[in-house]
Structures are given as structure tokens and as C-alpha cells.
Amino acid sequence: MNSNAYLVIDIGNTAQKVAVFDEAGNQLTWLRQPVIGVADLEAVLQEYQVKAALVSSVGETPATLEEFLQQRVCTLKLSPQLQLPVRLAYATPKTLGTDRIACAVGAHALYPMDNVLAIQAGSCLVTDLVTAKGDYLGGTIAPGLRMRLRALEHFTARLPLLEPTPVDYLVGDTTEKSILSGVVNGLVGEIEGMICRYQAQFSPLKVVLTGGDAPLLSNSLKNSIFAAPNLVLLGLYKILRFNV
């Protein structure tokens, strides 16, 4: 059994993740699925000697998971009131999503001496800025890729609901290709435009891309971007270690 491990749980809008880190910050294992159950956590605790755990949820944390963890290991719940490795310069910290906090902390951990822009491409397209001094300033929230595709189907009479796929063309010669070109290319253009605007105010700037749709979008983006698929999990680990 691995000793002194740290467990983090990210309960998002469309997926839930569990990860275990060691003392040095190495990710030992991770699990991603629609719903994380008690059996999943039981298996992790049997394999690793977990010293402490941190739970982050964009909504309500399932009571069964919280009770299970609290009975077995020191467990913290992420909120803006928890001690953080960055300073929140956000006007309404009580409304700040815990995934945004963790993402910002993870980005700052990767580039602690730089201004860094974290971009989450998931259910929503979210940007978060942390300065080289470690101040979290805030960012933007917009509809994500799948949300845009669902909106086209929901608010029109005949447009179909499509799954996101990579696009290597501009002009769509079918309705399906036209939708995908509009949504995917439009989102890419939006991200690139946002990066340019941030660079104009906070240069030099590091940019980190994460989220479920990051792999689909990364090849189309022209800007120099570092892809970090598990950025939120890294941020959660850093927050946990900051408090334990």
C-alpha cells in the first residue's frame, strides 16, 4: 500500500473524477466516469494509504460520498473560504465556482512566476486569469461546445443535434457540416480572440488549455498553448496540500 497519498474528487457538470497524488505531487492514478460511487472510493482507499481528501463540486456533493469519506479520512470541502495558494481578487467570491478556483490554482502551480490564463473547454467555455503575483482576477464564462450544439437543435424546428467532431474545413456543404463548422470554428475563433485580448493587457502571458473538449480544439488553435488535461485535479491537490 502506498503511504501518505492524497485523494481529490472533482464533481463536474458532465463527469466526475477521482485522483490520487503522492507527497511529491505525482499523480498515481485517476478515474473519470459519469458518477463516482462509494465502491470506487473504497477501492482507492484499499490500494492507497490516504492521508487527507478534498472534494470539489459544482453543485451539491452526494451525501453518501461525503459521509463515507469523513468516516475514513480527514476530508475537506473546497469553498472560497478555504485557505488557497492564490489570493482571490474576485468581487463576489461566494458565487465563484470551485472548478474555477481549482483550475486557477493548477495554472498558477504550473507557471508560478508568470501571468497565466487558464481556459476550460467543457460544459462551459471558461477563462480565468492569475497574475505573476498570485492574484486571481476572474475571467469569462460562455456556452461550451456541446451546449451550443444543443441550443441549435432546441431553438430551431429542423436542425439536428450533433456530436462534436474535429473540423478541417470552413465551408460546410451539408447542413451537418455547416453546423459543425459554425460551432467548432466559431469557438476556436472566440478562444483565439480572447487570448489576444488578454495578451494585450497582461503580456507576457502563459496560456493553459484544459477540459473535456480541449483535445478536439487544441489542434485548431494557432496560439502557443500548453495542454493540461487534469489541471483541475492538480489544482485540487495543491489546495489540499496547502491546508494539510
Backbone torsions as a table, in degrees:
resi	resn	phi	psi	omega
1	MET	NA	131.4	177.9
2	ASN	-72.7	132.7	-177.2
3	SER	-94.7	157.4	176.2
4	ASN	52.0	52.6	175.9
5	ALA	-96.5	160.7	-178.1
6	TYR	-128.2	128.1	-174.8
7	LEU	-105.8	131.0	175.5
8	VAL	-127.7	144.7	-178.4
9	ILE	-129.4	127.3	179.2
10	ASP	-116.8	109.4	179.5
11	ILE	-101.4	100.6	-176.0
12	GLY	-97.4	-170.4	-178.4
13	ASN	-73.1	-37.6	-175.1
14	THR	-118.6	-12.9	-179.6
15	ALA	-151.7	158.9	177.7
16	GLN	-123.9	140.2	-175.8
17	LYS	-129.8	146.9	174.0
18	VAL	-129.3	137.3	177.0
19	ALA	-141.5	152.0	176.6
20	VAL	-123.5	130.8	178.4
21	PHE	-117.9	153.0	174.2
22	ASP	-93.9	-176.0	-176.9
23	GLU	-59.2	-33.4	-176.4
24	ALA	-84.2	-2.2	-179.9
25	GLY	90.7	9.8	176.4
26	ASN	-78.8	132.8	178.3
27	GLN	-78.8	116.6	-175.7
28	LEU	-85.3	-36.8	179.9
29	THR	-161.7	159.0	173.4
30	TRP	-154.7	154.5	-177.7
31	LEU	-136.8	133.3	177.4
32	ARG	-128.7	126.0	177.2
33	GLN	-158.3	169.5	-177.6
34	PRO	-58.8	-40.5	-179.4
35	VAL	-139.4	128.3	174.8
36	ILE	-91.0	128.8	-178.1
37	GLY	-110.4	172.7	178.7
38	VAL	-59.9	-37.2	-179.9
39	ALA	-62.0	-36.7	177.9
40	ASP	-63.7	-43.7	-179.8
41	LEU	-69.8	-36.2	177.7
42	GLU	-60.0	-42.4	179.1
43	ALA	-63.6	-39.9	179.0
44	VAL	-65.2	-44.8	-177.9
45	LEU	-68.3	-25.2	176.3
46	GLN	-75.1	-30.0	-177.7
47	GLU	-88.8	-30.9	-175.3
48	TYR	-124.0	142.5	176.0
49	GLN	-86.2	89.5	-172.7
50	VAL	-80.0	124.8	-179.7
51	LYS	-82.8	-37.7	-179.0
52	ALA	-158.6	161.1	-178.8
53	ALA	-135.6	152.6	176.3
54	LEU	-133.6	131.1	180.0
55	VAL	-113.2	130.5	174.7
56	SER	-123.0	132.4	-179.1
57	SER	-141.3	134.1	177.1
58	VAL	-75.3	-16.9	175.8
59	GLY	-125.1	-138.0	177.8
60	GLU	-89.1	135.1	175.8
61	THR	-74.3	129.3	177.5
62	PRO	-53.7	128.3	-175.1
63	ALA	-59.4	-36.3	-178.2
64	THR	-63.4	-40.3	179.2
65	LEU	-66.7	-44.4	-177.9
66	GLU	-63.9	-44.6	179.9
67	GLU	-64.3	-41.7	-180.0
68	PHE	-59.8	-47.3	-177.8
69	LEU	-67.3	-44.9	-176.6
70	GLN	-62.6	-26.5	178.7
71	GLN	-78.4	-15.4	-172.5
72	ARG	-119.8	-22.7	-175.4
73	VAL	-155.8	153.8	174.9
74	CYS	-59.6	118.4	-172.5
75	THR	-124.7	129.1	175.6
76	LEU	-110.8	153.6	176.0
77	LYS	-117.1	127.3	-175.4
78	LEU	-71.2	131.7	173.7
79	SER	-153.9	163.7	178.1
80	PRO	-61.6	-16.5	-179.7
81	GLN	-81.6	-13.7	179.0
82	LEU	-72.2	149.8	176.2
83	GLN	-63.2	133.8	-174.4
84	LEU	-127.1	151.6	176.9
85	PRO	-77.6	-2.0	173.4
86	VAL	-123.9	159.7	178.4
87	ARG	-98.0	128.9	-179.0
88	LEU	-83.3	115.6	174.6
89	ALA	-109.7	41.5	-176.1
90	TYR	-100.3	133.3	-173.3
91	ALA	-65.3	-31.9	-178.2
92	THR	-127.8	71.7	-175.3
93	PRO	-60.4	-26.9	-179.8
94	LYS	-67.6	-20.9	179.4
95	THR	-96.4	0.1	-175.1
96	LEU	-77.3	125.5	179.9
97	GLY	-64.5	140.1	-178.6
98	THR	-66.9	-27.9	177.3
99	ASP	-66.6	-34.9	177.8
100	ARG	-68.3	-40.1	177.9
101	ILE	-61.3	-49.5	-178.2
102	ALA	-63.5	-40.3	179.3
103	CYS	-62.7	-43.8	179.6
104	ALA	-64.3	-42.4	178.5
105	VAL	-63.7	-41.9	177.9
106	GLY	-62.1	-42.8	179.4
107	ALA	-64.4	-41.4	178.7
108	HIS	-65.6	-34.3	178.3
109	ALA	-65.7	-34.6	178.8
110	LEU	-72.9	-37.5	-177.2
111	TYR	-131.3	70.8	-173.4
112	PRO	-69.6	-15.9	-177.6
113	MET	-106.1	7.0	-174.1
114	ASP	-126.5	157.3	162.3
115	ASN	-66.9	133.5	-177.4
116	VAL	-136.8	134.7	176.9
117	LEU	-107.6	118.7	176.5
118	ALA	-97.4	128.3	179.5
119	ILE	-117.2	118.8	174.9
120	GLN	-101.3	118.8	176.8
121	ALA	-107.2	88.3	-178.1
122	GLY	-137.0	-135.0	176.4
123	SER	-54.5	-39.7	171.7
124	CYS	-119.7	158.9	171.2
125	LEU	-95.1	112.9	-172.8
126	VAL	-124.0	134.2	171.9
127	THR	-116.6	143.3	178.7
128	ASP	-140.8	133.8	-176.3
129	LEU	-113.2	131.2	173.1
130	VAL	-122.7	130.2	-178.5
131	THR	-80.4	167.9	178.2
132	ALA	-62.4	-21.5	177.3
133	LYS	-83.7	-3.5	179.3
134	GLY	86.8	21.9	177.1
135	ASP	-95.5	123.7	174.7
136	TYR	-86.2	117.7	-174.2
137	LEU	-95.7	-24.0	-174.9
138	GLY	120.2	-155.0	-178.1
139	GLY	173.9	-135.9	-176.5
140	THR	-137.3	156.2	174.4
141	ILE	-133.3	129.2	178.6
142	ALA	-142.8	165.5	177.7
143	PRO	-61.0	141.3	177.5
144	GLY	-83.9	-177.0	-174.2
145	LEU	-60.3	-53.0	-177.7
146	ARG	-68.9	-32.9	178.1
147	MET	-63.6	-38.5	178.8
148	ARG	-68.4	-40.3	178.0
149	LEU	-65.9	-40.8	178.7
150	ARG	-66.3	-36.2	-179.9
151	ALA	-64.6	-39.8	178.8
152	LEU	-62.3	-41.2	179.7
153	GLU	-71.4	-39.7	-173.5
154	HIS	-72.1	-38.9	-172.6
155	PHE	-98.8	11.2	175.3
156	THR	-127.5	165.7	-176.2
157	ALA	-84.9	-30.8	-169.1
158	ARG	-130.8	-5.4	-179.1
159	LEU	-74.7	136.9	-177.0
160	PRO	-82.1	160.7	173.1
161	LEU	-88.6	122.6	-175.8
162	LEU	-114.8	153.4	172.2
163	GLU	-87.9	141.8	179.1
164	PRO	-62.6	134.9	174.7
165	THR	-139.3	154.1	178.2
166	PRO	-60.1	146.2	-178.3
167	VAL	-123.3	125.6	177.5
168	ASP	-119.4	26.1	-179.3
169	TYR	-140.4	162.1	177.3
170	LEU	-103.8	-48.7	-176.0
171	VAL	-90.2	115.2	177.0
172	GLY	-85.5	127.2	-178.0
173	ASP	-100.1	9.3	169.1
174	THR	-136.3	166.3	178.2
175	THR	-61.5	-42.1	-179.6
176	GLU	-62.3	-45.9	179.9
177	LYS	-67.2	-33.9	178.8
178	SER	-65.5	-41.0	178.1
179	ILE	-63.6	-49.1	-177.5
180	LEU	-63.7	-40.7	178.1
181	SER	-63.1	-44.4	-179.1
182	GLY	-63.3	-44.3	-175.8
183	VAL	-76.6	-50.9	-176.4
184	VAL	-69.0	-51.7	179.3
185	ASN	-64.1	-35.2	177.8
186	GLY	-64.9	-40.2	179.3
187	LEU	-68.4	-40.7	177.1
188	VAL	-60.2	-46.2	178.5
189	GLY	-62.0	-37.0	178.6
190	GLU	-64.9	-44.0	179.5
191	ILE	-63.5	-46.0	-179.1
192	GLU	-64.1	-39.9	177.3
193	GLY	-65.1	-38.8	179.0
194	MET	-65.6	-41.5	178.9
195	ILE	-61.1	-43.5	179.5
196	CYS	-60.8	-40.3	-179.1
197	ARG	-69.3	-39.0	175.8
198	TYR	-65.6	-41.4	-179.8
199	GLN	-62.1	-33.8	180.0
200	ALA	-65.6	-28.6	-177.7
201	GLN	-101.3	-26.2	-171.4
202	PHE	-129.9	35.4	178.9
203	SER	-77.0	142.4	-2.5
204	PRO	-75.4	151.7	-171.7
205	LEU	-137.0	130.4	170.2
206	LYS	-92.9	145.2	-179.3
207	VAL	-125.6	130.2	-179.8
208	VAL	-122.5	131.5	-179.2
209	LEU	-112.6	132.0	179.6
210	THR	-144.8	-178.7	179.0
211	GLY	104.2	163.9	-174.9
212	GLY	-61.8	-29.7	-178.8
213	ASP	-96.7	4.2	-179.8
214	ALA	-59.0	-44.4	179.9
215	PRO	-60.9	-35.4	-179.4
216	LEU	-69.5	-33.6	-174.3
217	LEU	-92.5	-26.3	-168.9
218	SER	-60.5	-38.8	-177.7
219	ASN	-69.4	-20.6	-178.7
220	SER	-91.1	-13.5	-177.3
221	LEU	-83.3	132.7	-176.5
222	LYS	-86.4	-25.5	-177.5
223	ASN	-70.4	157.0	177.7
224	SER	-76.0	105.9	-173.6
225	ILE	-128.0	137.8	175.3
226	PHE	-94.4	122.4	179.8
227	ALA	-85.5	125.6	-179.3
228	ALA	-132.9	88.1	-172.4
229	PRO	-59.4	-33.5	-176.1
230	ASN	-111.9	41.8	-176.2
231	LEU	-63.4	-40.8	179.9
232	VAL	-63.8	-41.3	179.2
233	LEU	-64.3	-40.4	176.2
234	LEU	-61.2	-43.8	178.5
235	GLY	-61.7	-40.8	178.3
236	LEU	-62.6	-41.8	177.9
237	TYR	-61.7	-44.2	-179.8
238	LYS	-62.6	-39.3	178.3
239	ILE	-66.8	-42.0	179.4
240	LEU	-61.5	-46.7	-179.9
241	ARG	-66.0	-30.4	178.7
242	PHE	-67.1	-26.1	-178.3
243	ASN	-102.0	-14.3	-177.3
244	VAL	-120.8	NA	NA
